[in-house]
Amino acid sequence: MTGNRKLVRGLTLYDSTSIVICSIIGTGVFLKTGIMAQYTGSPLLVMAAWMAAGLLSLAGALTYAELGAMLPKAGGDYVYLQTAYGEGVAFLYGWMYITVGASGAAALAAAFAMFLASTFPIGTVWIERTIHLFGHEVFWQFGIKQVVAIAAIIFCGALNCAGVSFSGSVQSFITTIKVLGVLAVIALVFLFSKEATWENLVPYTEAPRWCGIKAFGAAMLASLWAYNGWTFLGLVAGEVKKPEKNIPRAIITGMLVVLVVYMLANLSYFYALPFDEVMTSNSTM
């Protein structure tokens, strides 16, 4: 709020649910299964880790659903910390989010450019440097992929500045396309993959051995990054219609949709590919 101006509550339940889904579904579901397979050593344990991390995220989402209904103001975590602990803590959180937390957008943009480079010839590098930082060597490069990543961030920022109703409609459209795209890939795997077999899910004659709580926890930690994003609806809670009802419904519905999509996606991986191929898969920027 600035002066007497108030935020327009123009986001419907569908728009709000789309924000939750689109904020969560990203590159994590494509990037993390390989490393999780290395931790657990079994397709079934990888699936269990995805499920456990999803349920844990849902528990957190339920808490945020309650907070969003009680404090339907723009700001999300800032508002909740301000109410509970005062201005000082909320101020420090705000600076932390700007300097550290918002870097997640850069990671997503980098992953977008990385996957785009597998289809289009945008791998040209203009500058390369090896930087010594805190006793470690950091390889830095700048080229077309980095420009694409920066452009993606600017483009998404511009869309969010275009107005509540417009940006909400765009968000809903993008979410629909994203979910349908992932589901289409899953359907194509199950319907047309000639070498796919359910035997890939049980690649060994013996029952899979328990990988240990540490390895399973590491696999869960990897997948939790892919579930990150269910807190973002709170940032625009001041623009949601009937927030007391729609915020909890949107968060819960969105989390359940993501959980189902993630489980189906990972099931398709192990149905289509031998476990060893999934375990050794890797993608880098």
Stockholm file with secondary structure:
# STOCKHOLM 1.0

chainA/1-285         MTGNRKLVRGLTLYDSTSIVICSIIGTGVFLKTGIMAQYTGSPLLVMAAWMAAGLLSLAGALTYAELGAMLPKAGGDYVYLQTAYGEGVAFLYGWMYITVGASGAAALAAAFAMFLASTFPIGTVWIERTIHLFGHEVFWQFGIKQVVAIAAIIFCGALNCAGVSFSGSVQSFITTIKVLGVLAVIALVFLFSKEATWENLVPYTEAPRWCGIKAFGAAMLASLWAYNGWTFLGLVAGEVKKPEKNIPRAIITGMLVVLVVYMLANLSYFYALPFDEVMTSNSTM
#=GR chainA/1-285 SS CBTTBCCCCCBCHHHHHHHHHHHHCSTHHHHSHHHHHHHHCSHHHHHHHHHHHHHHHHHHHHHHHHHHHHCCCTTTHHHHHHHHHCHHHHHHHHHHIIIIITHHHHHHHHHHHHHHHTTSCCCCEEEEEEEEETTEEEEEEEEHHHHHHHHHHHHHHHHHTSCHHHHHHHHHHHHHHHHHHHHHHHHHHHHHCTTCCGGGGSCSSSCCCCCCHHHHHHHHHHHHHHHTTTTGGGGGGGGBSSHHHHHHHHHHHHHHHHHHHHHHHHHHHHHHSCHHHHHTCCCCC
#=GC SS_cons         CBTTBCCCCCBCHHHHHHHHHHHHCSTHHHHSHHHHHHHHCSHHHHHHHHHHHHHHHHHHHHHHHHHHHHCCCTTTHHHHHHHHHCHHHHHHHHHHIIIIITHHHHHHHHHHHHHHHTTSCCCCEEEEEEEEETTEEEEEEEEHHHHHHHHHHHHHHHHHTSCHHHHHHHHHHHHHHHHHHHHHHHHHHHHHCTTCCGGGGSCSSSCCCCCCHHHHHHHHHHHHHHHTTTTGGGGGGGGBSSHHHHHHHHHHHHHHHHHHHHHHHHHHHHHHSCHHHHHTCCCCC
//
